[in-house]
Amino acid sequence: MSDSRVEFIFVYGSLRKAAAANRYDLLANSCDYFSGGYMHGKLYAVNHYPGAVESARHEDKVFGELYRIVDDTVLTRLDDYEECSDDFPLPHEYLRKPLPIHLRGGASVLAWVYIYNRGIANLRRILIVS
C-alpha cells in the first residue's frame, strides 16, 4: 500500500482528535494537523464506529481531519489498528487507499483514507454536516 507521493492521512472516526472513542494517540507523534476537509463519500454506522465508502456524487461528503505524515511508520500502526495489515485474514474490513480530500477554499490534496470494505445494505447511514 506504500506510495511515497501521498504525504497526508485523512481521518473521520475514532482517530480524530475530539472523537469519543479517541485513538488520536496513534497519530499524535507521527503526524501534524493540517486542515479540516472532506472526501466524496457516505458514512455508515458499522458497530460502535463509523465506516466511509466512496461516492461519485459531489453532494455526498464525509468530513474529517487531514494530517501531514512526518513519520511513515505511522501507517504500519494504523493498518494494524484498522485490521488491514498482512497480520489479519482477508477480506479486510477496511482498505487504505489514496483519495482526493477537499479543503475549504477549493484546494484538494491526495491523502490516505481507510475505506469500509464490506456490504452496507444493513447499515444505518450517518448524516453529518460541517
Phi and psi restraints in degrees (value plus and minus 20) as a CYANA .aco file:
   2 SER   PHI     -91.4   -51.4
   2 SER   PSI     118.1   158.1
   3 ASP   PHI    -169.3  -129.3
   3 ASP   PSI      85.8   125.8
   4 SER   PHI     -83.4   -43.4
   4 SER   PSI     -36.5     3.5
   5 ARG   PHI     -97.6   -57.6
   5 ARG   PSI     -37.4     2.6
   6 VAL   PHI    -113.2   -73.2
   6 VAL   PSI      89.2   129.2
   7 GLU   PHI    -129.7   -89.7
   7 GLU   PSI     -12.2    27.8
   8 PHE   PHI    -145.4  -105.4
   8 PHE   PSI     138.2   178.2
   9 ILE   PHI    -151.7  -111.7
   9 ILE   PSI     118.5   158.5
  10 PHE   PHI    -131.0   -91.0
  10 PHE   PSI     107.4   147.4
  11 VAL   PHI    -143.0  -103.0
  11 VAL   PSI     123.4   163.4
  12 TYR   PHI    -152.3  -112.3
  12 TYR   PSI     -21.6    18.4
  13 GLY   PHI    -149.8  -109.8
  13 GLY   PSI    -144.5  -104.5
  14 SER   PHI     -88.2   -48.2
  14 SER   PSI     -29.9    10.1
  15 LEU   PHI    -107.8   -67.8
  15 LEU   PSI     -29.7    10.3
  16 ARG   PHI     -86.5   -46.5
  16 ARG   PSI     130.2   170.2
  17 LYS   PHI     -79.1   -39.1
  17 LYS   PSI     -59.8   -19.8
  18 ALA   PHI    -120.2   -80.2
  18 ALA   PSI      -4.4    35.6
  19 ALA   PHI     -89.2   -49.2
  19 ALA   PSI     126.9   166.9
  20 ALA   PHI     -82.6   -42.6
  20 ALA   PSI     -61.6   -21.6
  21 ALA   PHI    -118.1   -78.1
  21 ALA   PSI      37.2    77.2
  22 ASN   PHI     -78.8   -38.8
  22 ASN   PSI     101.1   141.1
  23 ARG   PHI    -143.8  -103.8
  23 ARG   PSI       9.1    49.1
  24 TYR   PHI     -76.8   -36.8
  24 TYR   PSI     -44.7    -4.7
  25 ASP   PHI     -75.7   -35.7
  25 ASP   PSI     -47.0    -7.0
  26 LEU   PHI     -87.8   -47.8
  26 LEU   PSI     -43.3    -3.3
  27 LEU   PHI    -119.8   -79.8
  27 LEU   PSI     -47.4    -7.4
  28 ALA   PHI     -69.3   -29.3
  28 ALA   PSI     -67.0   -27.0
  29 ASN   PHI    -115.9   -75.9
  29 ASN   PSI     -20.4    19.6
  30 SER   PHI    -140.9  -100.9
  30 SER   PSI     -24.9    15.1
  31 CYS   PHI    -162.3  -122.3
  31 CYS   PSI     133.3   173.3
  32 ASP   PHI    -134.8   -94.8
  32 ASP   PSI     112.6   152.6
  33 TYR   PHI     -77.8   -37.8
  33 TYR   PSI     117.0   157.0
  34 PHE   PHI    -135.8   -95.8
  34 PHE   PSI     -69.9   -29.9
  35 SER   PHI    -194.1  -154.1
  35 SER   PSI     141.4   181.4
  36 GLY   PHI     -98.4   -58.4
  36 GLY   PSI     142.1   182.1
  37 GLY   PHI    -195.1  -155.1
  37 GLY   PSI    -192.6  -152.6
  38 TYR   PHI    -169.4  -129.4
  38 TYR   PSI     136.8   176.8
  39 MET   PHI    -134.7   -94.7
  39 MET   PSI     138.1   178.1
  40 HIS   PHI    -101.4   -61.4
  40 HIS   PSI      90.6   130.6
  41 GLY   PHI    -195.3  -155.3
  41 GLY   PSI    -195.5  -155.5
  42 LYS   PHI    -147.3  -107.3
  42 LYS   PSI     126.6   166.6
  43 LEU   PHI    -131.6   -91.6
  43 LEU   PSI     114.6   154.6
  44 TYR   PHI    -147.5  -107.5
  44 TYR   PSI     130.0   170.0
  45 ALA   PHI    -103.8   -63.8
  45 ALA   PSI      89.8   129.8
  46 VAL   PHI    -102.8   -62.8
  46 VAL   PSI     -77.9   -37.9
  47 ASN   PHI    -159.0  -119.0
  47 ASN   PSI    -129.3   -89.3
  48 HIS   PHI    -114.7   -74.7
  48 HIS   PSI      -3.0    37.0
  49 TYR   PHI    -162.7  -122.7
  49 TYR   PSI     137.7   177.7
  50 PRO   PHI    -110.9   -70.9
  50 PRO   PSI     138.5   178.5
  51 GLY   PHI    -155.3  -115.3
  51 GLY   PSI     110.8   150.8
  52 ALA   PHI    -122.0   -82.0
  52 ALA   PSI     122.0   162.0
  53 VAL   PHI    -143.4  -103.4
  53 VAL   PSI     131.2   171.2
  54 GLU   PHI     -90.8   -50.8
  54 GLU   PSI     134.2   174.2
  55 SER   PHI    -161.9  -121.9
  55 SER   PSI     124.3   164.3
  56 ALA   PHI    -107.0   -67.0
  56 ALA   PSI     -27.8    12.2
  57 ARG   PHI    -104.9   -64.9
  57 ARG   PSI     105.6   145.6
  58 HIS   PHI     -84.9   -44.9
  58 HIS   PSI     -45.8    -5.8
  59 GLU   PHI     -97.9   -57.9
  59 GLU   PSI     -34.0     6.0
  60 ASP   PHI    -105.4   -65.4
  60 ASP   PSI      94.6   134.6
  61 LYS   PHI    -152.6  -112.6
  61 LYS   PSI     115.8   155.8
  62 VAL   PHI    -132.9   -92.9
  62 VAL   PSI      98.7   138.7
  63 PHE   PHI    -112.4   -72.4
  63 PHE   PSI     128.8   168.8
  64 GLY   PHI    -190.4  -150.4
  64 GLY   PSI    -179.1  -139.1
  65 GLU   PHI    -136.6   -96.6
  65 GLU   PSI     120.9   160.9
  66 LEU   PHI    -130.4   -90.4
  66 LEU   PSI     110.5   150.5
  67 TYR   PHI    -144.1  -104.1
  67 TYR   PSI     122.3   162.3
  68 ARG   PHI    -107.0   -67.0
  68 ARG   PSI     108.4   148.4
  69 ILE   PHI     -99.1   -59.1
  69 ILE   PSI     103.5   143.5
  70 VAL   PHI    -128.1   -88.1
  70 VAL   PSI     -33.8     6.2
  71 ASP   PHI    -158.1  -118.1
  71 ASP   PSI      88.1   128.1
  72 ASP   PHI     -81.5   -41.5
  72 ASP   PSI     -36.7     3.3
  73 THR   PHI     -86.4   -46.4
  73 THR   PSI     -36.1     3.9
  74 VAL   PHI     -80.6   -40.6
  74 VAL   PSI     -52.2   -12.2
  75 LEU   PHI     -84.7   -44.7
  75 LEU   PSI     -56.0   -16.0
  76 THR   PHI     -84.3   -44.3
  76 THR   PSI     -65.0   -25.0
  77 ARG   PHI     -84.6   -44.6
  77 ARG   PSI     -61.2   -21.2
  78 LEU   PHI     -89.4   -49.4
  78 LEU   PSI     -57.5   -17.5
  79 ASP   PHI     -80.8   -40.8
  79 ASP   PSI     -58.9   -18.9
  80 ASP   PHI     -86.2   -46.2
  80 ASP   PSI     -63.9   -23.9
  81 TYR   PHI     -80.4   -40.4
  81 TYR   PSI     -62.4   -22.4
  82 GLU   PHI    -104.1   -64.1
  82 GLU   PSI     -18.5    21.5
  83 GLU   PHI      36.6    76.6
  83 GLU   PSI      21.9    61.9
  84 CYS   PHI    -143.3  -103.3
  84 CYS   PSI      -0.6    39.4
  85 SER   PHI    -105.3   -65.3
  85 SER   PSI     154.3   194.3
  86 ASP   PHI     -85.6   -45.6
  86 ASP   PSI     -31.3     8.7
  87 ASP   PHI     -97.8   -57.8
  87 ASP   PSI     -27.6    12.4
  88 PHE   PHI    -135.7   -95.7
  88 PHE   PSI     126.6   166.6
  89 PRO   PHI     -88.4   -48.4
  89 PRO   PSI     130.5   170.5
  90 LEU   PHI    -104.9   -64.9
  90 LEU   PSI     133.1   173.1
  91 PRO   PHI     -98.6   -58.6
  91 PRO   PSI     122.6   162.6
  92 HIS   PHI     -93.0   -53.0
  92 HIS   PSI     130.5   170.5
  93 GLU   PHI     -89.7   -49.7
  93 GLU   PSI     -52.3   -12.3
  94 TYR   PHI    -147.3  -107.3
  94 TYR   PSI     132.0   172.0
  95 LEU   PHI    -142.4  -102.4
  95 LEU   PSI     118.7   158.7
  96 ARG   PHI    -116.1   -76.1
  96 ARG   PSI     105.0   145.0
  97 LYS   PHI    -165.5  -125.5
  97 LYS   PSI     133.9   173.9
  98 PRO   PHI    -101.3   -61.3
  98 PRO   PSI     111.5   151.5
  99 LEU   PHI    -157.6  -117.6
  99 LEU   PSI     134.7   174.7
 100 PRO   PHI     -91.9   -51.9
 100 PRO   PSI     113.7   153.7
 101 ILE   PHI    -134.7   -94.7
 101 ILE   PSI     109.7   149.7
 102 HIS   PHI    -117.4   -77.4
 102 HIS   PSI     112.8   152.8
 103 LEU   PHI    -126.5   -86.5
 103 LEU   PSI     140.4   180.4
 104 ARG   PHI     -80.4   -40.4
 104 ARG   PSI     119.6   159.6
 105 GLY   PHI      77.6   117.6
 105 GLY   PSI     -27.9    12.1
 106 GLY   PHI      81.8   121.8
 106 GLY   PSI     -34.4     5.6
 107 ALA   PHI     -92.4   -52.4
 107 ALA   PSI     141.2   181.2
 108 SER   PHI    -162.6  -122.6
 108 SER   PSI     135.2   175.2
 109 VAL   PHI    -154.9  -114.9
 109 VAL   PSI     138.9   178.9
 110 LEU   PHI    -108.9   -68.9
 110 LEU   PSI     110.4   150.4
 111 ALA   PHI    -161.7  -121.7
 111 ALA   PSI     132.1   172.1
 112 TRP   PHI     -90.1   -50.1
 112 TRP   PSI     118.7   158.7
 113 VAL   PHI    -159.0  -119.0
 113 VAL   PSI     119.3   159.3
 114 TYR   PHI    -109.9   -69.9
 114 TYR   PSI      94.0   134.0
 115 ILE   PHI    -123.3   -83.3
 115 ILE   PSI     114.5   154.5
 116 TYR   PHI     -83.8   -43.8
 116 TYR   PSI     114.3   154.3
 117 ASN   PHI    -138.8   -98.8
 117 ASN   PSI       8.4    48.4
 118 ARG   PHI    -149.6  -109.6
 118 ARG   PSI     156.1   196.1
 119 GLY   PHI     -86.8   -46.8
 119 GLY   PSI     127.4   167.4
 120 ILE   PHI    -132.9   -92.9
 120 ILE   PSI     -17.9    22.1
 121 ALA   PHI     -75.8   -35.8
 121 ALA   PSI     -56.2   -16.2
 122 ASN   PHI    -123.0   -83.0
 122 ASN   PSI      -7.3    32.7
 123 LEU   PHI    -118.9   -78.9
 123 LEU   PSI     130.6   170.6
 124 ARG   PHI    -108.3   -68.3
 124 ARG   PSI     110.3   150.3
 125 ARG   PHI     -94.9   -54.9
 125 ARG   PSI     119.3   159.3
 126 ILE   PHI    -122.6   -82.6
 126 ILE   PSI     101.6   141.6
 127 LEU   PHI    -126.6   -86.6
 127 LEU   PSI      97.6   137.6
 128 ILE   PHI    -152.0  -112.0
 128 ILE   PSI     115.1   155.1
 129 VAL   PHI    -130.8   -90.8
 129 VAL   PSI     132.7   172.7
